Amino acid sequence: MKISSRDTVILFTSSFPYGSGEQFLETEIKYIESNFKNVYIVPSFIPGNKKRNLNKKTIIAKELAIKKSNKIRWKINIFFNALTCFLFYKEITHRLLSIFQVTALKQLVIYVGEANRTYQWLARYIEQQEINPKSTVVYTYWLTHQSLSAFFIKKVYPEIKFVSRAHRFDLYEEKQETKYIPLRPLTIKSLDTLFCISEHGKKYLEYKYPNLTYKYRLFRLGVNDPKSINPYPNEQIFRIVSCSFIVPVKRVELIIDGISFLCQLHPNLLIEWYHFGDGVLRSSVELHAKNKLPSSIKTYFSGQIENHQILEFYRTKSVDVFINLSESEGIPVSIMEAQSYGIPVIATSVGGTPEIVNNNNGILLPANPTAETIAKSLQSFIVDNHKKRDKRIKSKKDWFRKYNAEINYGLFMYNLAK
């Protein structure tokens, strides 16, 4: 479906296409490149030289990205841009607490300074590249300072369309260390549309900022149809998979506690646990697994690997269950990928997770489950083959109904460009 109303998109990302983060954009970018004549990607920072493959016509604008070599210069620039912007003083006046909370004040300086710097760069870039604002949509993948730049750029180019997505860390203010995200109402008001990836996120905004409900639209992420199904599990080995960054919010150590309790229930069961992903807690989590799990349990920590390698694993290696025990989530793309192969999921009832996992296609646990609760949910996939088979079928069906990339991104591209 080709779209003609707006043919140019300027996509602001965290680091994509560089590094290995923002894996979900690997799918979406293909739809953007297919539906827009001109595509510009603007990363905030560049972590190394690794770069994903893109359409040859897609342009990567690296001028705005922060580099390790010029961090001092960046800090001076940010400080100057914040202190010369009236929004900085307006927010301090509106939120006097920011003055007395050093972390919040620093957050405000960076937020306003980066938004101002982004706006200045974008205004110059549009002029230099001779981009037609009337046929352009600026799309910030995260609801951050990049989105606040809409306030400035719309004053110069009111005809430009400016939208953003909202996920998890960029959405829930209570999850911030300061319980605060600067200039949030003004940011949302400046956007043409704010696309929420979950119903939970949309309802959160409706409750938090009810006067801006006309800005919110629900557009889910999605993954491609693998045209394949995960091989039915081998009853001799119980295989568990998890996929996430190894950081506190993901609670990977809780998976270990659950598997440890399962070993007490089934001491002779052959178990394999594969974790895809890396993070600051990896060494401590690996040590926890070594100390807590019997030597008969095989554990595999893959680190950060290519997304296609994970999908190949699902295509060729039977998996009994996928598990996610996060304390906060938007809607995990890792769960969508598992379900696209018909793998049932055990997950905690946090954020938007109940929209993708339920007791028909998997098991939805309380937000803070005990090791025993986790173990018994895992055990249910051992003792009841009929139920396991039924959950696998429903897992695939639910993915197709709600998280099929072809359907979701097709509709999203239409709304992005109109």
Residue pairs with C-beta under 8 A, 6 or more apart in sequence:
1 35
1 410
1 413
1 414
2 35
3 35
3 36
3 413
3 414
3 417
3 418
4 417
5 135
5 417
5 418
6 36
6 135
6 136
6 137
6 161
6 416
6 417
6 418
7 36
7 37
7 38
7 135
7 417
8 36
8 37
8 38
8 39
8 40
8 131
8 132
8 135
8 136
8 137
9 32
9 36
9 38
9 39
9 40
9 136
9 137
9 138
9 139
9 416
9 417
10 40
10 42
10 122
10 125
10 131
10 136
10 137
10 138
10 139
11 29
11 32
11 39
11 40
11 41
11 42
11 139
11 140
11 141
12 42
12 44
12 118
12 138
12 139
12 140
12 141
12 142
12 146
13 22
13 25
13 41
13 42
13 43
13 44
13 141
13 142
14 21
14 22
14 43
14 44
14 45
14 141
14 142
15 21
15 22
15 43
15 44
15 45
15 46
15 47
16 22
16 25
16 29
16 41
16 43
16 52
16 141
17 25
17 29
17 41
17 43
17 51
17 52
17 54
17 60
18 43
18 46
18 47
18 48
18 49
18 50
18 51
18 52
19 46
19 47
19 48
19 50
20 50
20 304
20 306
21 47
22 141
23 307
23 333
24 221
24 223
24 333
25 141
26 52
26 307
27 222
27 223
27 224
27 405
27 409
28 221
28 405
28 409
29 39
29 41
29 54
29 58
31 405
31 409
31 410
31 412
31 413
32 39
32 413
32 416
33 39
33 54
33 55
33 57
33 58
35 413
35 416
35 417
36 413
36 417
38 57
38 59
38 131
39 55
39 57
39 58
39 59
40 58
40 59
40 60
40 61
40 125
40 129
41 54
41 58
41 59
41 60
41 61
42 60
42 61
42 64
43 60
43 62
43 64
43 65
44 64
44 65
44 66
44 146
45 65
45 66
45 67
46 62
46 65
46 66
46 67
54 60
61 125
63 121
63 125
64 117
64 118
64 121
66 74
77 113
77 117
78 109
78 110
78 113
78 114
78 117
79 109
79 113
80 113
81 112
81 113
81 114
81 116
81 117
81 120
82 88
82 108
82 109
82 110
82 112
82 113
82 116
83 109
84 116
85 112
85 113
85 116
87 112
87 115
87 151
87 183
87 186
88 108
88 109
88 112
91 98
91 108
91 112
91 182
91 183
92 98
92 99
92 108
95 104
95 180
97 104
98 104
98 105
98 108
98 180
98 182
99 105
101 178
101 180
103 177
103 178
104 178
104 180
107 178
107 180
107 182
108 182
110 145
111 144
111 145
111 148
111 181
111 182
111 183
112 145
112 148
112 182
112 183
114 145
114 146
115 145
115 146
115 148
115 149
115 151
115 152
116 149
116 152
118 145
118 146
118 149
119 149
119 151
119 152
119 153
122 138
122 149
122 153
123 152
123 153
123 156
123 157
125 131
126 133
126 136
126 157
126 160
133 157
133 159
133 160
134 159
134 160
136 160
136 161
137 160
137 161
137 162
137 163
137 416
137 417
138 150
138 153
138 160
138 161
138 162
138 163
139 163
139 164
139 165
139 416
140 146
140 147
140 162
140 163
140 164
140 165
141 164
141 165
142 164
142 165
142 167
142 170
143 164
143 165
143 166
143 167
143 170
143 171
143 187
143 194
144 170
146 164
147 162
147 164
147 187
147 190
147 191
148 182
148 183
148 186
148 187
148 190
150 162
150 164
150 187
150 190
150 191
151 186
151 187
151 190
153 160
153 162
154 160
154 162
154 190
161 192
162 190
162 191
162 192
163 191
163 192
163 193
163 194
163 195
163 416
164 191
164 194
164 195
165 194
165 195
165 196
165 197
165 219
166 194
166 195
166 196
166 197
166 201
166 205
167 197
167 201
167 330
168 175
168 201
168 328
168 329
168 330
168 351
169 175
170 181
171 196
171 201
171 204
171 205
171 330
172 204
172 328
172 351
173 179
173 180
173 181
173 184
173 208
175 328
184 209
185 209
185 212
188 194
188 205
188 209
188 212
188 215
189 212
189 215
191 215
192 215
193 215
193 217
193 415
194 205
194 215
194 216
194 217
195 217
195 218
195 219
195 412
195 415
196 202
196 205
196 216
196 217
196 218
196 219
197 219
197 220
197 221
197 330
197 331
197 352
198 218
198 220
198 330
198 331
198 351
198 352
198 355
199 218
199 352
199 355
200 351
200 352
200 354
200 355
201 330
201 351
201 352
202 216
202 217
202 218
205 212
205 213
205 216
206 213
206 216
217 415
219 408
219 411
219 412
219 415
220 331
220 402
220 403
220 408
221 331
221 333
221 336
221 403
221 408
222 336
222 403
222 404
222 405
222 406
222 407
222 408
222 409
223 333
223 336
223 337
223 340
223 399
223 403
223 404
223 405
224 340
224 405
224 406
225 340
225 400
225 404
225 405
225 406
226 311
226 314
226 315
226 340
226 341
228 315
228 341
229 341
229 342
229 396
230 314
230 315
230 318
230 319
230 341
230 342
230 343
230 392
231 316
231 317
231 318
232 318
232 389
232 392
233 239
233 318
233 319
233 320
233 388
234 318
235 385
236 270
237 270
237 271
237 272
238 269
238 270
238 271
238 272
238 320
238 378
238 381
238 382
239 271
239 272
239 273
239 274
239 317
239 318
239 319
239 320
240 255
240 259
240 271
240 272
240 273
240 274
240 319
240 320
240 321
240 322
240 323
240 378
241 273
241 274
241 275
241 276
241 313
241 319
241 321
241 322
241 323
241 338
241 343
242 252
242 255
242 273
242 274
242 275
242 276
242 277
242 322
242 323
242 324
243 275
243 276
243 277
243 310
243 322
243 324
243 334
243 337
243 338
244 250
244 252
244 275
244 277
244 324
244 326
244 332
244 334
245 277
245 278
245 279
246 252
246 275
246 277
246 278
246 279
246 280
246 281
246 282
246 285
247 279
247 280
247 281
248 281
249 326
249 327
249 328
250 279
250 324
250 325
250 326
251 325
251 326
251 327
252 275
252 281
252 285
252 325
253 281
253 284
253 285
253 288
254 325
254 369
254 371
254 374
255 273
255 275
255 323
255 325
255 374
256 285
256 288
256 289
256 292
256 293
257 292
257 371
257 374
258 323
258 325
258 369
258 371
258 373
258 374
258 375
258 377
258 378
259 271
259 273
259 293
259 297
259 375
259 378
260 292
260 293
260 371
260 375
261 371
261 372
261 374
261 375
262 269
262 271
262 374
262 375
262 378
262 379
263 269
263 271
263 293
263 294
263 297
264 375
265 375
265 376
265 379
266 379
266 382
269 382
270 296
271 296
271 297
271 298
272 297
272 298
272 299
272 300
273 297
273 298
273 299
273 300
274 300
274 302
274 313
275 299
275 300
275 301
275 302
276 302
276 305
276 310
276 313
276 334
277 302
277 303
277 304
278 303
278 304
282 301
282 303
285 301
286 299
286 301
289 299
293 299
310 337
311 337
311 341
314 337
314 338
314 341
314 343
315 341
319 338
319 341
319 343
320 381
320 382
320 388
321 343
321 344
321 345
321 346
321 362
321 378
321 381
322 334
322 335
322 338
322 343
322 344
322 345
322 346
322 362
323 345
323 346
323 347
323 374
323 378
324 332
324 334
324 335
324 345
324 346
324 347
324 348
324 353
325 347
325 348
325 365
325 369
325 374
326 332
326 347
326 348
326 350
326 351
326 353
327 348
327 350
327 367
327 368
328 350
328 351
329 348
329 350
329 351
329 352
329 353
330 351
330 352
331 351
331 352
331 353
331 355
331 356
332 347
332 353
332 356
335 345
335 347
335 353
335 356
335 357
336 356
336 399
336 403
338 345
338 395
339 345
339 356
339 361
339 395
339 396
339 398
339 399
339 403
340 396
340 399
340 403
341 396
342 392
342 393
342 395
342 396
343 392
343 395
344 361
344 362
344 363
344 381
344 388
344 391
344 392
344 395
345 356
345 357
345 361
345 362
345 363
345 395
346 357
346 362
346 363
346 365
346 374
346 377
346 378
347 353
347 356
347 357
347 362
347 363
347 364
347 365
348 364
348 365
348 366
348 367
348 368
348 369
349 364
349 365
349 366
349 367
350 367
353 364
354 364
355 402
356 398
356 402
356 403
357 363
357 364
358 364
358 398
360 391
360 394
360 398
361 391
361 394
361 395
361 397
361 398
362 391
362 395
363 377
363 380
365 373
365 374
365 377
366 373
369 377
380 387
381 388
381 391
